[in-house]
Amino acid sequence: MQLCDVFQHLGEDGFAQLIRGISMGRLRTYQLFDTLKARAHLVKLNTEHLRHAAPRLWARIQEGDEEFAKDLAQAVLVSHLDMIAQILNSLEIPNDNGFFDKDLDAKKHLTAGWAERVYEKFHGAFPEPLLLFYLNHLAWELKAAEQLFTPVTEHAAEPRP
């Protein structure tokens, strides 16, 4: 599974929603502002320019630009550390406000059905594309899944390939 697959799994509308949720303040705080500006090929980076660039950014994700996907994922994640900390705490993964030590064997906390349990617990508390993105990103980061997580609901549409 590639990180571009995680973004593509959300569809273009879900991707655009992630883009709208990126915080310029958080990008500056975590020194990701200039990196994202350069990777996104934007002369000026603000929420309006980023939102207008979403179709071009989506095209790059569709083309499989993994380096861009990694930088974009960081921008999305630092913008939602509150959600990440809550999810990691619910999984009992030791973390410092959403960050966990890369040497930590966090995979042992991801017992069978972890994504379904987290989805059920936090569905409705956070935007669906964001929650699905993080669940799949965590699985990608920890190499804890072969396939992308898609929640099973009574009203679920056909799962995306």
C-alpha positions in Angstrom: 0.0 0.0 0.0 1.3 3.4 -1.0 0.5 6.7 0.7 -1.1 8.0 -2.6 -3.5 5.0 -2.3 -4.5 6.3 1.2 -5.4 9.7 -0.3 -7.1 8.2 -3.4 -9.2 6.0 -1.2 -11.0 9.2 0.0 -12.0 10.3 -3.5 -11.6 13.8 -4.8 -14.2 15.3 -2.5 -12.7 13.8 0.6 -9.2 14.9 -0.6 -10.5 18.5 -1.0 -12.0 18.4 2.5 -8.6 17.4 3.9 -7.0 20.3 2.0 -9.5 22.7 3.5 -8.6 21.5 7.0 -4.9 22.3 6.7 -3.9 25.0 9.3 -1.4 27.6 8.1 -0.6 28.3 11.8 0.2 24.7 12.5 2.4 24.5 9.3 4.4 27.4 10.6 4.6 26.0 14.2 6.0 22.7 12.9 8.1 24.3 10.3 6.3 22.7 7.4 5.0 25.9 5.7 7.9 26.4 3.3 8.2 22.7 2.5 4.5 22.4 1.6 4.7 25.7 -0.4 7.6 24.4 -2.5 6.1 20.8 -2.9 2.7 22.2 -3.9 4.4 24.5 -6.4 2.6 27.5 -5.0 4.0 31.1 -5.2 1.9 32.1 -2.2 0.6 29.6 0.4 -2.6 30.5 2.2 -5.9 28.7 2.6 -7.4 30.2 -0.5 -4.5 29.4 -2.8 -4.3 25.9 -1.3 -8.1 25.3 -1.9 -7.8 26.6 -5.5 -4.9 24.3 -6.1 -6.7 21.2 -4.8 -7.5 19.9 -8.3 -3.9 20.1 -9.4 -2.8 18.5 -6.1 -5.3 15.7 -6.6 -3.9 15.1 -10.1 -0.4 14.7 -8.6 -1.8 12.2 -6.1 -3.5 10.3 -9.0 -0.1 10.2 -10.8 1.4 8.6 -7.7 3.8 11.3 -6.5 4.7 9.7 -3.2 7.2 12.4 -2.0 4.5 15.0 -2.4 2.0 12.7 -0.7 4.3 12.4 2.3 4.7 16.1 2.7 1.0 16.7 2.2 0.2 14.0 4.8 2.4 15.7 7.4 0.5 19.0 6.7 -2.8 17.3 7.3 -1.7 15.4 10.4 -0.1 18.4 12.2 -3.3 20.3 11.6 -5.3 17.7 13.5 -3.1 16.6 16.4 -6.0 16.8 18.8 -7.8 14.0 17.0 -4.6 12.0 16.6 -3.8 12.2 20.3 -7.3 11.0 21.2 -7.1 8.0 18.8 -3.6 7.0 20.0 -4.8 7.3 23.6 -7.8 5.1 22.8 -5.4 2.5 21.3 -3.2 2.9 24.4 -0.2 3.8 22.2 2.1 6.0 24.3 2.3 9.5 22.7 3.2 13.1 23.4 0.2 15.1 22.2 -0.2 13.0 19.1 3.5 12.2 18.4 4.9 8.8 19.3 8.5 7.6 19.3 9.4 6.1 15.9 11.3 3.4 17.7 8.2 2.4 19.6 6.7 -0.9 18.6 3.2 0.6 18.3 2.1 -2.3 16.0 1.5 -4.5 19.1 -1.3 -2.1 20.1 -3.1 -2.7 16.9 -5.0 -5.8 17.7 -7.5 -7.5 15.4 -10.3 -5.1 14.5 -8.5 -2.0 15.8 -9.5 0.2 12.9 -13.2 -0.8 13.1 -13.2 -0.1 16.9 -11.6 3.3 16.5 -13.9 4.2 13.6 -17.0 3.3 15.6 -15.8 5.3 18.6 -14.8 8.5 16.7 -17.3 8.4 13.8 -19.3 11.6 14.0 -16.8 13.3 16.3 -14.4 14.1 13.4 -15.0 14.6 9.7 -15.2 11.2 8.0 -12.4 11.8 5.4 -10.1 12.9 8.1 -10.8 9.9 10.3 -10.5 7.5 7.4 -7.3 9.2 6.3 -5.7 8.9 9.7 -6.7 5.3 10.3 -5.3 4.3 6.9 -2.2 6.5 7.4 -1.5 4.9 10.8 -1.8 1.4 9.2 0.5 2.6 6.3 3.0 4.1 8.7 3.2 1.1 11.0 2.9 -1.4 8.0 -0.1 -2.8 9.9 -2.4 -3.5 6.9 -2.2 -4.9 3.5 -5.5 -3.3 2.4 -7.1 0.1 3.0 -9.7 0.3 5.7 -13.3 0.9 4.6 -15.9 1.0 7.3 -18.8 -1.4 7.0 -22.1 0.5 7.6 -25.7 -0.2 6.9 -25.8 2.5 4.3 -22.4 2.0 2.8 -22.0 2.5 -0.9 -19.9 0.1 -3.0 -16.4 0.0 -1.6 -13.7 1.7 -3.6 -11.1 -0.7 -5.2 
